[in-house]
Amino acid sequence: MRVHVRVPATSANLGPGFDALGLALALHNDVIAEEGEGVSVQIQGEGADRLARDGANVVARGVKLAYEAAGRPFKGCVLECVNRIPAARGLGSSAAAWVGGLVAGNALLGSPLAKDALLGLAARAEGHPDNVAAAIFGGLTVSCSTPDGVTAVTLPVPNNLAWVVLVPEVTSATVEARVLLPRSVPREDAVFNVQRVALLLAGLQAARPAALSVALEDRLHQPYRLKLFPWMPQVATAARAAGALGCVLSGAGPSLLAVVAGDGEAVARAMEEALSGTGVRGRARILDVDSAGASSKVS
């Protein structure tokens, strides 16, 4: 039996929702999997020249993890990976790999694991739930880690918003971006973010996009990460001048995510030009929200 899995890219945080919010985007990695003796991995696209092609591959590790969670012996798998999500750019490539492997392994076993179980496994493997929750469930997800596991809720997103992703031609490691964050923050900054993440969710659910111009502000992580991405203020300013409601780091960066009420073409071009003006190349693209999340089918 062969299974075909499709997993979306994800953008975490959305400004103030640090380690809590994730948005699934219509840019996908594909995994074709079947059982085998030992592990072999073929890779096309992003990371084809540097990702492991044996049992150390994260997708293969995800398949094995699903077997272990289901209490089934794992002898190996044959994987074909088509990667379109840029690696180390803040678009959930690692989460997509874990989720792709888990969903593929679960499908090969006849789907004994529910999505909530897959979420718990993926969150422990990834280290935080925001990207994996969005990758599994699709849409806008709010996730919360507890001693008993991960709770996630998916919310609808207004379809009249354009989501513009600027992907610079530089990479960044999540670990490096986290090291810059302080262990404690002033209470005023915590209150600032609580207010804005609440306003962000309320504004989206009430279809009041004007609220997003304030709701996307953040004081918990982006100010500290400017050391890695000093060009972010110029790009964000250009995005707003071209009509964006806001512009934030996508996950731990370096990609930026802008939201526009209406067409996003002018914002995309403005972001590219502003980034180029700082000496960094990059490409902006407008992506739909993926409302389905990871999917699998037998082929």
C-alpha positions in Angstrom: 0.0 0.0 0.0 1.2 3.5 -0.8 -0.2 6.6 0.8 0.1 10.2 -0.5 0.2 12.9 2.2 0.0 16.7 1.7 1.0 19.1 4.5 0.7 22.9 4.4 3.3 25.5 5.3 2.5 27.4 8.5 3.1 30.9 10.0 3.3 31.0 13.7 2.7 33.8 16.2 1.0 36.3 13.9 2.6 39.1 15.9 1.4 39.0 19.5 0.3 35.3 19.6 3.8 34.0 20.6 3.8 30.2 20.8 0.0 30.1 20.6 -1.2 31.1 17.1 -0.6 29.4 13.8 -1.9 29.9 10.3 -1.9 27.2 7.6 -0.9 28.5 4.2 -1.5 27.0 0.7 2.1 26.0 0.1 2.6 22.3 0.4 5.0 19.5 0.9 4.0 16.1 -0.5 5.1 12.7 0.9 4.5 9.4 -0.8 5.1 6.5 1.6 5.0 2.7 1.7 6.3 0.1 4.0 9.8 -1.4 3.3 12.8 -3.1 4.8 15.0 -0.4 6.2 14.5 3.3 5.4 15.2 5.0 2.1 14.2 8.6 1.2 14.1 10.4 -2.2 13.9 14.2 -2.0 12.9 16.7 -4.6 12.9 20.5 -4.2 13.8 22.3 -1.0 16.6 20.7 0.9 17.3 18.0 -1.7 21.0 18.7 -1.4 21.3 18.5 2.4 18.5 16.6 4.1 19.2 13.0 5.3 18.0 10.2 3.1 18.0 7.5 5.8 16.4 6.9 9.2 17.7 10.3 10.4 15.3 12.1 8.0 12.6 13.9 10.1 9.8 12.5 7.9 11.1 9.0 8.4 11.4 9.6 12.1 7.7 10.8 12.1 6.6 7.6 10.4 8.5 5.5 13.0 7.0 7.6 15.8 3.5 6.8 14.6 4.2 3.1 14.6 5.6 3.3 18.1 2.6 5.3 19.3 0.3 2.7 17.8 2.2 -0.2 19.3 3.2 -1.6 16.0 6.6 -2.9 14.9 8.5 -0.6 12.5 10.6 -2.4 9.9 11.2 0.5 7.6 9.6 2.7 4.9 10.2 4.0 1.4 9.6 7.7 1.1 9.3 10.2 -1.8 9.4 13.8 -0.5 8.5 16.8 -2.7 9.4 19.8 -0.7 8.1 23.3 -1.6 8.2 24.9 1.8 11.5 26.8 2.2 13.7 25.5 5.0 14.8 27.6 8.0 12.7 30.6 6.8 9.9 30.7 9.5 7.3 28.8 7.4 7.1 25.6 9.4 9.2 23.3 7.3 10.3 21.3 10.4 6.7 21.0 11.5 5.6 19.9 8.1 8.2 17.2 8.1 7.1 15.8 11.5 3.4 16.0 10.6 4.0 14.5 7.1 5.8 11.5 8.6 3.2 11.0 11.4 0.3 11.3 9.1 1.9 8.9 6.6 2.8 6.4 9.2 -0.7 6.6 10.7 -2.3 6.1 7.2 -0.1 3.1 6.5 -1.4 1.6 9.7 -5.1 2.2 8.8 -5.3 5.4 10.9 -5.5 4.1 14.4 -4.4 7.5 15.8 -6.8 10.4 16.1 -5.8 13.9 15.1 -5.5 14.9 18.7 -3.0 12.1 19.3 -1.0 13.1 16.3 -1.0 16.7 17.6 0.5 15.6 20.9 3.1 13.5 19.3 4.1 16.3 16.8 4.2 19.0 19.5 6.5 16.9 21.7 8.8 16.2 18.7 8.8 19.8 17.5 9.0 21.4 21.0 6.0 23.7 20.7 2.5 23.3 19.3 1.7 26.4 17.2 3.1 25.2 13.8 2.1 21.6 14.1 -1.4 22.4 15.2 -2.0 24.6 12.1 -0.3 21.9 9.9 -2.6 19.2 11.2 -5.9 21.1 11.5 -5.5 23.9 8.9 -6.9 27.4 9.1 -6.1 29.6 12.1 -5.3 27.5 15.2 -5.0 28.5 18.8 -3.0 25.9 20.8 -2.1 25.5 24.4 0.3 23.1 26.1 -0.8 21.6 29.4 0.6 18.8 31.6 -2.0 16.5 30.1 -1.2 17.3 26.5 -2.1 19.9 23.8 -5.4 21.6 23.3 -6.1 23.2 20.0 -9.0 25.0 18.4 -9.4 26.0 14.8 -11.0 29.2 13.9 -12.3 30.5 10.5 -10.5 33.3 8.7 -12.3 35.9 6.6 -11.7 35.2 2.9 -11.4 38.8 1.9 -7.9 39.1 3.4 -4.7 38.6 1.4 -1.7 37.0 3.1 1.6 38.1 1.6 4.7 36.2 2.5 8.2 37.7 1.9 10.9 35.0 1.9 14.4 36.5 2.1 17.3 34.7 0.6 18.8 34.2 4.1 18.1 31.6 6.7 17.6 31.6 10.4 17.6 28.9 13.1 14.7 28.9 15.5 17.1 28.0 18.4 19.2 31.1 17.6 16.1 33.3 17.5 14.9 32.0 20.8 18.2 32.6 22.6 17.7 36.3 22.1 14.4 36.3 24.1 14.6 37.4 27.8 13.4 34.9 30.5 11.1 37.6 31.9 9.4 40.7 30.5 7.8 43.8 32.1 4.2 43.4 33.1 3.2 46.3 30.8 4.6 44.3 27.8 2.7 41.2 28.8 -0.5 43.2 29.1 0.2 44.8 25.8 0.4 41.4 24.1 -2.6 40.0 25.9 -4.8 42.9 24.7 -3.6 42.6 21.1 -3.9 38.9 20.7 -7.4 39.1 22.1 -8.2 41.9 19.7 -6.6 40.0 16.8 -8.9 37.0 17.4 -11.9 39.2 17.9 -11.2 41.3 14.8 -10.9 38.2 12.6 -14.0 36.5 13.9 -16.1 39.7 13.7 -14.7 40.4 10.2 -13.4 43.8 11.2 -10.0 44.0 9.5 -9.4 47.6 10.6 -8.7 46.2 14.1 -5.7 44.3 12.8 -3.7 47.5 12.3 -3.3 47.6 16.1 -3.8 43.9 16.9 -0.7 42.7 15.0 1.7 44.7 17.3 4.0 42.8 19.6 6.5 43.4 22.4 7.3 39.8 23.5 9.6 38.5 20.7 9.9 40.7 17.6 11.8 43.7 19.2 14.5 41.3 20.5 14.9 39.5 17.2 15.6 42.7 15.3 19.3 42.0 15.9 18.9 39.1 13.4 16.7 41.0 11.0 17.6 44.7 11.1 15.8 45.3 7.8 12.4 44.3 9.2 11.3 47.8 10.2 11.9 49.2 6.7 10.0 46.3 5.0 7.1 46.6 7.5 6.9 50.4 7.0 6.8 49.9 3.2 4.2 47.2 3.5 1.9 49.5 5.5 2.5 52.4 3.2 1.3 50.1 0.3 -1.8 49.2 2.1 -1.0 46.4 4.5 -2.9 46.3 7.8 0.2 45.0 9.5 3.5 43.1 8.8 5.0 40.6 11.3 7.8 38.0 11.5 6.6 34.6 10.3 7.5 32.4 13.2 11.1 32.9 14.2 11.8 34.6 10.8 13.4 35.6 8.6 10.2 35.5 6.4 7.7 38.3 7.0 3.9 38.0 6.8 1.7 40.9 5.8 -2.1 40.9 5.8 -4.1 43.1 3.4 -7.8 43.8 3.1 -8.2 43.1 -0.6 -5.6 42.6 -3.2 -2.1 42.1 -2.0 0.0 42.7 -5.2 1.0 46.2 -4.4 2.1 45.2 -0.9 4.1 42.2 -2.3 6.0 44.5 -4.7 6.6 47.1 -2.0 8.0 44.5 0.4 10.4 43.1 -2.3 11.6 46.6 -3.2 12.2 47.6 0.5 14.1 44.4 1.2 16.2 44.8 -1.9 17.0 48.4 -0.8 18.6 47.0 2.3 20.9 44.8 0.3 19.0 41.5 0.9 17.2 39.7 -1.9 13.9 38.0 -1.5 10.6 37.0 -3.1 7.1 37.9 -2.0 4.1 35.7 -2.9 0.4 35.9 -2.0 -0.8 32.7 -0.4 -4.3 31.5 0.4 -5.2 30.1 3.8 -5.2 26.3 3.8 -8.4 25.4 5.7 -8.0 21.6 5.4 -4.7 20.9 7.0 -2.7 17.7 6.5 -4.4 15.1 4.3 -3.7 11.6 3.2 -5.1 9.2 0.6 -4.3 5.7 -0.4 -2.8 5.3 -3.9 
